[in-house]
Amino acid sequence: MSPTPLRRLVGTRTCLVASLLIAPTFSVGCADDDTTADSACGGHGELHGDHCHCDPGFELSSDELSCVPEQDAEGGAPDDEAGDGHDDGDDGHDDGDDAHDDGDDAGDEEEFGFSPSNVWAATGTADDDTQVWVLEASDGDAVLTLEIYEAFGGPTSPAVVDITEAETNYATCGTCLILQTGCVAHEDHFDCERTFMPRAEGQVHLHVLGANAGEQFAGELLDLVFQEVSIGEDLQTEPVADGELLDLDAWAFDVQLDALGGAQEECGGHGHLHDGHCHCDPGYELDPEDPTQCIPE
């Protein structure tokens, strides 16, 4: 997947901010016209390219151009209890006693391991010449983004950042963490089912903050619990009622910075592009999540 541009620029909004508003579904990319999208998706989602992003309680039809009640994508009757939860039997979202129970155990923390195969980071300046860092890491269908904004109080040198209430809100965070799950790659963006931000606990340890492309960006995430959220037009962030809680395992990162807004080196510098995918150098193989990148075998 190509690098995700910044979701919020100081003094500037990009299409990525608008796409974040479709919570809990999040797409890194610009949506089509809202009126057309609502009509095409049966009034229960928005059209992005050739497929719909469906509202909670709805899922894609077989042609991916409409949103239908969950359990009814193939024409069957929706579950009688669809309005009360996601009782799909053994799919991990039922009303029983599993880790994603939406009943009496709603709010229980689920252990969430994160071992990304693809990590990218960049730095640059915003419109007001303050420094910005962004890191994106993907592990299967999970995408974690770390954004640091000097203008919003984010550090510019090695530091330990305590996750306070300010960091749980995308409108106020200087060290912003966004976790997305249920993500599917679509050309140059991800479509994701749920969006999470941290609760007011845990820390971000920043060991190295390079100020220029080619320098290192290193740190560690510790004792973080992510809660499912929705993000409003003004970027104010609210927890989703009975939403999931994910207890993130400690994760360390150490990556070389690109220039923010600049082009990535072709195939990660370990191959060349041919008809939309890489031919990788010896010792490297095609990234299964991104055919435009080569990763070590």
C-alpha positions in Angstrom: 0.0 0.0 0.0 1.3 3.4 -0.9 2.0 5.7 2.1 -1.1 7.3 3.7 -1.0 11.1 3.4 -1.6 13.1 6.6 -5.2 13.0 7.8 -4.9 16.4 9.3 -2.6 19.3 8.2 -2.3 22.3 10.4 -4.5 24.9 8.9 -5.5 22.6 6.0 -7.9 19.8 5.5 -7.3 17.0 3.1 -9.8 14.5 1.6 -8.5 12.1 4.2 -10.1 14.0 7.0 -13.4 13.8 5.2 -13.0 10.1 4.7 -12.4 9.6 8.4 -15.9 11.0 9.1 -17.5 7.8 7.7 -17.1 6.1 11.1 -16.8 3.4 11.9 -15.9 2.7 8.3 -12.7 4.5 7.3 -11.2 4.8 3.8 -7.9 6.4 3.1 -8.9 8.2 0.0 -11.6 10.7 -1.3 -15.2 9.6 -1.5 -17.5 10.3 -4.5 -20.4 12.8 -4.3 -22.5 12.1 -1.1 -25.8 12.2 -2.9 -24.8 9.7 -5.5 -23.2 7.5 -2.9 -26.2 7.4 -0.7 -28.5 6.6 -3.6 -26.3 3.8 -5.0 -25.9 2.2 -1.6 -29.6 2.0 -0.8 -29.3 4.9 1.7 -27.2 2.8 4.1 -23.7 3.7 3.1 -21.5 5.6 0.7 -20.1 4.7 -2.7 -16.3 4.6 -3.0 -15.1 3.9 -6.5 -16.9 0.6 -7.5 -18.1 -0.5 -4.1 -20.0 0.7 -1.1 -18.9 1.5 2.5 -21.9 0.3 4.5 -23.2 1.7 7.8 -23.1 -0.4 11.0 -25.8 -3.2 10.8 -25.5 -3.4 7.0 -23.2 -5.3 4.7 -22.3 -5.3 1.0 -24.6 -7.0 -1.5 -23.2 -9.6 -3.8 -22.5 -6.9 -6.5 -20.9 -4.6 -3.9 -23.1 -1.7 -5.2 -25.7 -1.7 -2.4 -25.9 -2.2 1.4 -28.4 -4.7 2.8 -29.1 -5.7 6.4 -26.5 -8.0 7.9 -27.3 -11.7 7.3 -29.2 -10.8 4.1 -26.4 -10.3 1.5 -27.4 -13.3 -0.5 -31.2 -12.7 -0.2 -31.9 -14.5 3.0 -33.9 -13.0 5.9 -32.0 -10.8 8.3 -31.5 -12.0 11.8 -34.4 -11.1 14.0 -31.9 -9.7 16.6 -29.8 -7.7 14.2 -30.8 -4.5 15.9 -29.5 -5.8 19.2 -26.1 -7.1 18.2 -24.2 -9.1 15.7 -25.3 -12.7 16.6 -23.6 -14.5 13.7 -22.9 -17.8 15.5 -19.2 -18.4 15.7 -17.9 -15.3 13.9 -16.6 -13.6 17.0 -19.4 -11.0 17.2 -22.3 -12.9 18.8 -24.2 -12.2 22.0 -22.6 -15.1 23.8 -19.6 -15.3 26.0 -16.8 -14.8 23.4 -14.2 -12.1 23.3 -16.4 -9.8 21.2 -19.6 -10.3 23.2 -22.0 -7.3 22.7 -24.2 -8.4 25.6 -23.4 -8.5 29.3 -19.6 -8.6 28.7 -19.5 -5.5 26.5 -16.5 -3.4 27.3 -14.2 -6.3 28.2 -10.7 -5.7 26.8 -9.5 -8.1 24.1 -5.7 -8.8 23.9 -4.5 -7.5 20.5 -1.2 -8.6 19.2 0.4 -6.5 16.5 3.4 -7.7 14.4 3.3 -5.5 11.2 5.0 -6.7 8.0 4.9 -3.3 6.5 6.0 -0.1 8.3 6.5 3.3 6.7 7.2 6.7 8.2 7.8 10.3 7.0 8.4 13.8 8.3 7.9 17.3 6.9 6.5 20.7 7.7 2.9 21.9 7.9 1.5 25.1 6.5 2.7 27.0 9.6 6.3 25.5 9.3 5.8 23.3 12.4 7.2 19.8 12.2 4.9 16.8 11.5 5.7 13.0 11.7 3.5 10.2 10.4 4.0 6.4 10.7 1.8 3.8 9.2 2.1 0.0 10.0 -0.1 -2.8 8.7 -0.5 -6.3 10.1 -3.0 -8.4 8.2 -6.3 -6.5 8.2 -5.1 -4.1 11.0 -3.6 -0.7 10.2 -2.0 1.5 13.0 -1.1 5.1 12.4 1.0 7.4 14.6 0.9 11.1 13.8 2.8 13.8 15.8 2.0 17.4 15.4 4.3 20.1 16.9 1.6 22.7 16.5 -0.7 20.6 18.8 1.9 20.1 21.5 3.6 17.0 20.1 7.2 16.5 21.0 10.1 17.4 18.6 12.8 15.5 20.5 13.0 12.2 22.4 10.3 12.0 25.0 7.9 9.9 26.9 4.3 10.9 26.0 1.6 10.0 28.5 -1.7 9.4 26.9 -4.0 11.9 28.5 -7.5 12.9 27.6 -6.2 15.3 25.0 -4.6 12.4 23.1 -7.8 10.4 23.0 -9.5 13.1 20.8 -8.5 13.6 17.2 -9.4 17.3 17.5 -6.9 17.9 20.2 -4.1 15.3 20.1 -0.5 16.2 19.5 0.6 12.6 19.5 -2.3 10.9 17.7 -2.8 7.1 17.5 -5.4 5.6 15.2 -6.0 1.9 14.9 -8.2 0.5 12.2 -9.4 -3.1 11.9 -11.1 -5.1 9.2 -9.1 -3.3 6.5 -9.1 -4.4 2.9 -6.7 -2.9 0.3 -8.3 -1.3 -2.7 -5.7 0.0 -5.1 -4.2 3.1 -3.4 -6.2 3.0 -0.1 -7.6 0.8 2.7 -11.3 0.3 3.4 -11.7 -0.5 7.1 -14.6 -1.6 9.3 -13.7 0.0 12.6 -11.7 2.9 13.9 -10.1 3.1 17.4 -8.2 5.6 19.4 -6.5 5.1 22.8 -8.1 5.6 26.2 -6.4 7.9 28.6 -3.8 5.4 29.8 -0.4 4.1 28.6 2.6 5.8 27.0 4.4 6.4 23.7 8.1 6.3 24.2 9.9 8.2 21.4 13.6 7.3 21.4 14.6 8.9 18.1 12.8 11.7 16.1 14.8 12.5 13.0 14.0 15.9 11.6 14.8 15.0 7.9 14.2 12.3 5.4 16.9 9.6 5.7 17.1 9.9 9.5 15.6 7.4 12.0 12.2 7.4 13.7 12.1 5.0 16.7 10.1 4.3 19.7 7.7 2.0 21.5 4.0 1.8 22.4 3.3 0.6 26.0 0.2 -0.2 28.0 -2.3 1.1 25.5 -6.0 0.2 25.4 -7.8 1.3 22.2 -11.5 2.0 22.3 -13.8 2.0 19.2 -14.7 5.6 18.3 -16.5 7.8 15.9 -15.0 11.0 14.6 -17.2 14.0 13.8 -16.9 16.7 11.1 -15.1 18.9 13.6 -12.8 16.0 14.4 -14.3 15.7 17.9 -14.0 12.0 18.9 -16.6 10.0 20.8 -16.5 6.4 22.0 -18.9 4.0 20.3 -21.5 2.7 22.8 -20.7 -0.9 23.6 -17.8 -0.7 21.2 -14.8 -3.0 21.2 -11.8 -2.5 23.5 -8.4 -3.7 22.3 -5.5 -4.1 24.7 -2.5 -3.6 22.4 0.6 -5.6 23.1 3.8 -3.6 23.5 5.1 -2.7 20.1 8.5 -1.2 19.1 9.4 0.5 15.8 12.6 1.7 14.2 12.3 3.0 10.6 14.0 5.3 8.3 12.0 8.5 7.5 10.9 9.4 4.0 10.0 13.0 3.0 6.4 13.7 3.8 4.6 14.2 0.5 7.5 12.9 -1.5 7.6 9.8 -3.6 8.5 6.5 -2.1 11.5 4.7 -3.6 10.3 2.3 -6.2 9.6 -1.2 -4.8 11.2 0.0 -1.5 14.5 0.2 -3.3 14.7 -3.6 -3.8 13.2 -4.1 -7.3 11.4 -2.4 -10.2 7.8 -1.9 -11.2 6.3 -3.8 -14.1 2.6 -3.6 -15.0 1.5 -2.5 -11.6 3.6 -4.9 -9.5 7.2 -5.3 -8.5 9.9 -7.6 -9.8 11.9 -8.0 -6.6 15.7 -8.4 -6.2 17.2 -11.6 -5.0 16.6 -12.0 -1.3 13.3 -10.1 -1.5 9.8 -11.1 -2.3 6.5 -9.3 -3.2 4.7 -7.9 -0.2 1.4 -9.9 -0.1 -0.4 -6.8 1.2 1.1 -4.4 -1.4 2.3 -5.6 -4.8 4.2 -2.3 -5.3 6.6 -3.1 -2.5 9.4 -5.7 -2.0 10.1 -7.1 1.5 12.9 -9.4 2.8 12.2 -13.1 2.2 
